[in-house]
């Protein structure tokens, strides 16, 4: 009887943890925003936001958790050079700039394991953005295809160079392991609309916008910490891990 009660309490604790993490998943996240097109030698600005994207909310910096802006913020150039970016605080975001020096695609990525726990969860936020100089038809490099994130997932720029309402657009989704089993990708608008994807023919998902606007693509994983992980992160019961990619037209 004692063993059954113990198991029940563990199940209840796990369920509560997952409920709290699910509530978080439906609320705040982080994402990068920038102009898709850049120019050689011209300063290119990238912004990092935190808020409830589906509600068009951008939380002022004073409402951010401690240390959220202190992650790794880098640019991977067409030649393979990795550039570290320095964040500067604004009212509702952090901004950074870099100067493209050659034609091709530039991948900007941000990653942070938030030092402060949220309701017993360790938050891992990651986001990427793409900028092209020259023609968008130029290929993304193999190095840029490989995900820099723990989930091992990269969202690539759309195959079609331009978006159009009512026209199908294809986004390549690259998984480092090569396995798409169990992968769930969500596209949401800042008006509350959302759609989930579970299949990726030829490594792509297809999206047909019904209105022009702002969208966020994301992959989220939630899990409880293994005993050896829990020893490293005092007080943490689970992990909330999200990758985002913003696009608009």
C-alpha positions as CSV (number, residue, x, y, z in Angstrom):
1,X,0.0,0.0,0.0
2,X,2.9,2.4,0.9
3,X,4.6,1.6,-2.4
4,X,1.3,2.4,-4.3
5,X,1.0,5.8,-2.5
6,X,4.6,6.6,-3.3
7,X,4.1,5.9,-7.0
8,X,0.9,7.9,-7.0
9,X,2.6,10.9,-5.5
10,X,5.4,10.7,-8.0
11,X,2.9,10.6,-10.9
12,X,1.0,13.5,-9.4
13,X,4.3,15.5,-9.1
14,X,5.3,14.6,-12.7
15,X,1.8,15.7,-14.0
16,X,2.0,19.0,-12.1
17,X,5.4,19.7,-13.6
18,X,4.2,18.9,-17.1
19,X,1.1,21.1,-16.6
20,X,3.3,24.0,-15.5
21,X,5.6,23.5,-18.5
22,X,2.7,23.3,-20.9
23,X,1.4,26.6,-19.6
24,X,4.7,28.1,-20.2
25,X,4.9,26.7,-23.7
26,X,1.7,28.5,-24.5
27,X,3.0,31.8,-23.2
28,X,6.4,33.5,-23.4
29,X,9.1,32.7,-25.8
30,X,12.2,34.4,-27.4
31,X,12.7,35.2,-31.0
32,X,15.1,37.2,-33.4
33,X,13.8,39.7,-35.9
34,X,15.7,41.3,-38.7
35,X,15.4,42.4,-42.3
36,X,15.9,39.4,-44.6
37,X,18.0,41.5,-47.1
38,X,21.4,43.0,-46.3
39,X,24.1,44.9,-48.2
40,X,27.9,44.6,-48.2
41,X,29.5,47.0,-45.8
42,X,26.2,48.3,-44.4
43,X,25.4,47.8,-40.7
44,X,22.7,45.2,-40.3
45,X,20.6,45.3,-37.1
46,X,19.1,42.2,-35.4
47,X,16.7,42.4,-32.5
48,X,16.0,39.9,-29.7
49,X,12.5,39.9,-28.2
50,X,10.8,38.1,-25.3
51,X,7.0,37.9,-25.0
52,X,3.8,36.2,-25.9
53,X,4.1,36.2,-29.7
54,X,0.6,34.9,-30.4
55,X,-0.8,37.9,-28.6
56,X,1.6,40.4,-30.4
57,X,3.1,41.1,-27.0
58,X,6.7,42.2,-26.5
59,X,7.7,42.2,-22.8
60,X,9.7,45.3,-21.6
61,X,13.2,44.3,-20.6
62,X,12.5,45.1,-17.0
63,X,10.1,42.1,-17.0
64,X,12.7,39.6,-18.4
65,X,14.1,36.9,-16.2
66,X,17.6,37.6,-14.9
67,X,20.4,36.8,-17.4
68,X,18.1,36.1,-20.4
69,X,20.2,38.4,-22.6
70,X,23.5,36.8,-21.7
71,X,23.5,33.9,-24.1
72,X,25.5,33.1,-27.2
73,X,24.7,35.5,-30.1
74,X,26.6,34.7,-33.3
75,X,26.6,35.1,-37.1
76,X,27.8,32.3,-39.4
77,X,29.0,33.9,-42.7
78,X,28.9,32.3,-46.2
79,X,32.7,31.7,-45.8
80,X,32.3,29.9,-42.5
81,X,33.5,32.7,-40.2
82,X,31.7,32.8,-36.9
83,X,31.2,36.4,-35.6
84,X,30.2,37.1,-32.0
85,X,27.6,39.8,-31.5
86,X,27.3,42.2,-28.6
87,X,23.9,43.0,-27.2
88,X,22.7,46.6,-26.4
89,X,19.6,47.2,-24.4
90,X,16.6,49.0,-25.7
91,X,13.1,49.5,-24.1
92,X,11.6,46.2,-25.2
93,X,14.5,44.3,-26.8
94,X,18.2,43.8,-27.2
95,X,19.8,44.8,-30.5
96,X,23.1,43.9,-32.2
97,X,24.7,44.8,-35.5
98,X,27.1,43.2,-37.9
99,X,28.6,44.3,-41.3
100,X,28.2,41.8,-44.2
101,X,31.4,41.6,-46.3
102,X,30.4,39.1,-49.0
103,X,27.5,37.8,-51.0
104,X,25.5,34.8,-49.8
105,X,23.4,33.8,-46.8
106,X,24.1,34.7,-43.2
107,X,22.7,32.7,-40.3
108,X,22.2,34.6,-37.0
109,X,21.5,32.4,-34.0
110,X,21.0,33.0,-30.3
111,X,21.0,30.4,-27.5
112,X,20.6,30.8,-23.7
113,X,20.1,28.5,-20.8
114,X,18.3,30.9,-18.5
115,X,20.1,31.0,-15.1
116,X,16.8,31.6,-13.2
117,X,14.4,28.6,-12.9
118,X,10.7,29.2,-13.8
119,X,8.3,27.2,-11.6
120,X,10.9,24.4,-11.4
121,X,11.7,24.4,-15.1
122,X,15.0,25.1,-16.7
123,X,14.4,27.3,-19.7
124,X,16.5,26.8,-22.9
125,X,15.6,29.4,-25.5
126,X,17.1,29.3,-29.0
127,X,16.3,31.3,-32.1
128,X,17.7,31.9,-35.6
129,X,17.3,34.3,-38.4
130,X,18.5,34.5,-42.0
131,X,19.9,37.4,-44.1
132,X,21.0,37.3,-47.7
133,X,23.3,39.6,-49.6
134,X,23.0,39.4,-53.4
135,X,20.5,36.9,-54.7
136,X,18.3,34.7,-52.4
137,X,18.7,31.9,-54.8
138,X,22.2,31.3,-53.6
139,X,22.5,28.1,-51.6
140,X,22.8,27.9,-47.8
141,X,26.2,26.3,-47.0
142,X,26.5,22.9,-45.4
143,X,28.0,24.4,-42.3
144,X,24.9,26.7,-42.0
145,X,22.5,23.7,-42.4
146,X,23.9,22.0,-39.4
147,X,22.0,23.0,-36.2
148,X,24.0,24.8,-33.5
149,X,21.3,23.9,-30.9
150,X,21.0,21.0,-28.6
151,X,17.8,19.8,-30.3
152,X,19.8,19.4,-33.5
153,X,17.1,21.2,-35.6
154,X,17.6,24.0,-38.1
155,X,14.8,25.9,-40.0
156,X,16.1,27.0,-43.3
157,X,14.9,30.0,-45.5
158,X,11.9,29.3,-47.7
159,X,12.6,27.6,-51.1
160,X,10.5,30.2,-52.9
161,X,12.2,33.7,-52.9
162,X,8.9,35.5,-52.3
163,X,5.8,34.9,-50.2
164,X,2.3,35.4,-51.6
165,X,-1.1,35.0,-50.0
166,X,-2.7,31.8,-51.2
167,X,0.5,30.4,-52.6
168,X,2.3,27.4,-51.1
169,X,5.7,28.1,-49.6
170,X,8.2,25.3,-48.6
171,X,10.5,25.6,-45.6
172,X,13.3,23.0,-45.3
173,X,13.7,21.5,-41.9
174,X,17.1,20.0,-41.2
175,X,17.6,17.5,-38.4
176,X,21.3,16.7,-37.5
177,X,20.4,13.1,-36.7
178,X,18.5,12.6,-40.0
179,X,15.4,11.3,-38.1
180,X,12.1,13.2,-38.1
181,X,10.3,10.7,-35.8
182,X,8.3,12.5,-33.1
183,X,9.2,16.0,-34.4
184,X,6.5,18.6,-34.0
185,X,6.8,22.0,-35.6
186,X,4.3,24.8,-35.1
187,X,3.7,27.9,-37.1
188,X,1.8,30.6,-35.3
189,X,0.6,34.1,-36.2
190,X,0.6,37.1,-33.8
191,X,-3.2,37.0,-34.0
192,X,-3.6,33.7,-32.2
193,X,-3.7,31.4,-35.2
194,X,-1.5,28.3,-35.2
195,X,-0.9,25.1,-37.1
196,X,1.1,22.0,-36.1
197,X,3.2,19.9,-38.5
198,X,4.2,16.2,-38.0
199,X,5.3,15.2,-41.5
200,X,8.1,16.6,-43.6
201,X,8.1,15.2,-47.2
202,X,11.6,15.6,-48.7
203,X,12.7,17.3,-45.4
204,X,10.3,20.2,-45.9
205,X,7.0,21.5,-44.5
206,X,4.6,23.4,-46.7
207,X,2.8,26.5,-45.6
208,X,0.0,28.4,-47.5
209,X,-0.6,31.8,-45.8
210,X,-4.1,33.1,-46.0
211,X,-3.1,36.6,-44.9
212,X,0.1,38.7,-44.9
213,X,1.5,39.3,-41.4
214,X,4.0,38.1,-38.8
215,X,4.7,34.4,-38.2
216,X,6.8,32.3,-35.8
217,X,8.0,28.8,-36.6
218,X,9.0,26.8,-33.5
219,X,10.0,23.4,-32.2
220,X,9.5,22.7,-28.5
221,X,10.6,19.8,-26.3
222,X,9.6,19.3,-22.7
223,X,10.9,16.6,-20.4
224,X,11.7,15.8,-16.8
225,X,15.3,15.9,-15.8
226,X,17.2,12.6,-15.4
227,X,18.6,12.1,-11.9
228,X,22.2,12.9,-13.0
229,X,21.0,16.2,-14.6
230,X,19.0,17.2,-11.5
231,X,22.2,17.1,-9.5
232,X,23.7,19.7,-11.8
233,X,20.7,22.0,-11.7
234,X,19.6,22.4,-8.1
235,X,15.8,22.7,-7.8
236,X,15.1,22.0,-11.4
237,X,12.5,19.3,-12.2
238,X,12.2,19.6,-15.9
239,X,13.5,21.2,-19.1
240,X,11.6,23.5,-21.5
241,X,13.5,23.7,-24.8
242,X,12.4,25.9,-27.7
243,X,13.8,26.9,-31.1
244,X,12.1,29.7,-33.0
245,X,12.4,31.3,-36.5
246,X,10.5,34.5,-37.3
247,X,9.3,35.5,-40.8
248,X,6.9,38.0,-42.2
249,X,5.6,39.4,-45.5
